């Protein structure tokens, strides 16, 4: 699961958006489309760590070390 998160610069102010993708390739394609648009202010690809809505990849040890 990958999220593409972006902010559009609009005349009335900024507008936040996101889309969910099953594969990194699909997320990367959308990311590249958005980055090519003049009104895209910021754009990121992210993975949920913990979520009630999305399947999450296993938590890496950096987040669990010392939590036995």
C-alpha positions as CSV (number, residue, x, y, z in Angstrom):
1,X,0.0,0.0,0.0
2,X,1.3,3.4,-1.0
3,X,-0.2,6.8,-0.6
4,X,0.5,9.8,-2.9
5,X,-0.1,12.9,-0.9
6,X,0.0,16.4,-2.5
7,X,-0.8,20.0,-2.1
8,X,-2.2,22.2,-4.9
9,X,-1.6,25.9,-4.9
10,X,-5.0,27.5,-5.8
11,X,-6.1,31.2,-6.1
12,X,-8.3,30.7,-2.9
13,X,-5.4,29.0,-1.0
14,X,-3.8,25.6,-0.7
15,X,-5.7,22.3,-1.1
16,X,-4.5,18.9,0.3
17,X,-5.2,15.6,-1.5
18,X,-4.3,11.9,-1.4
19,X,-4.7,8.7,-3.4
20,X,-4.0,5.1,-2.4
21,X,-2.2,2.6,-4.6
22,X,-1.6,-1.1,-4.4
23,X,1.8,-0.9,-6.1
24,X,4.8,1.4,-5.9
25,X,4.9,1.6,-9.7
26,X,1.3,3.0,-9.8
27,X,2.1,5.4,-7.0
28,X,5.2,6.6,-8.8
29,X,3.4,7.2,-12.1
30,X,0.8,9.4,-10.3
31,X,3.6,11.2,-8.4
32,X,5.4,12.0,-11.7
33,X,2.1,13.2,-13.2
34,X,1.5,15.5,-10.3
35,X,5.0,16.8,-10.2
36,X,4.8,17.8,-13.8
37,X,1.7,20.0,-13.1
38,X,2.5,23.7,-12.5
39,X,0.0,24.0,-9.6
40,X,1.4,21.1,-7.6
41,X,3.1,22.8,-4.6
42,X,4.3,19.6,-2.8
43,X,4.0,15.9,-3.5
44,X,5.2,12.7,-1.6
45,X,4.9,9.0,-1.8
46,X,4.4,7.4,1.6
47,X,3.5,4.1,3.2
48,X,1.1,3.8,6.2
49,X,2.8,2.6,9.4
50,X,-0.4,2.0,11.3
51,X,-3.8,2.5,9.9
52,X,-7.5,1.6,10.4
53,X,-8.1,2.0,6.7
54,X,-5.1,0.5,4.8
55,X,-3.1,-2.7,5.0
56,X,0.3,-1.9,6.4
57,X,3.7,-3.4,5.7
58,X,5.5,-5.0,8.7
59,X,6.8,-2.4,11.1
60,X,10.6,-2.1,10.7
61,X,12.8,-2.9,13.7
62,X,13.8,0.8,14.0
63,X,10.3,1.3,15.4
64,X,10.2,-1.7,17.7
65,X,13.7,-2.0,19.1
66,X,13.7,-2.0,22.9
67,X,9.9,-2.4,23.1
68,X,10.0,-6.1,24.3
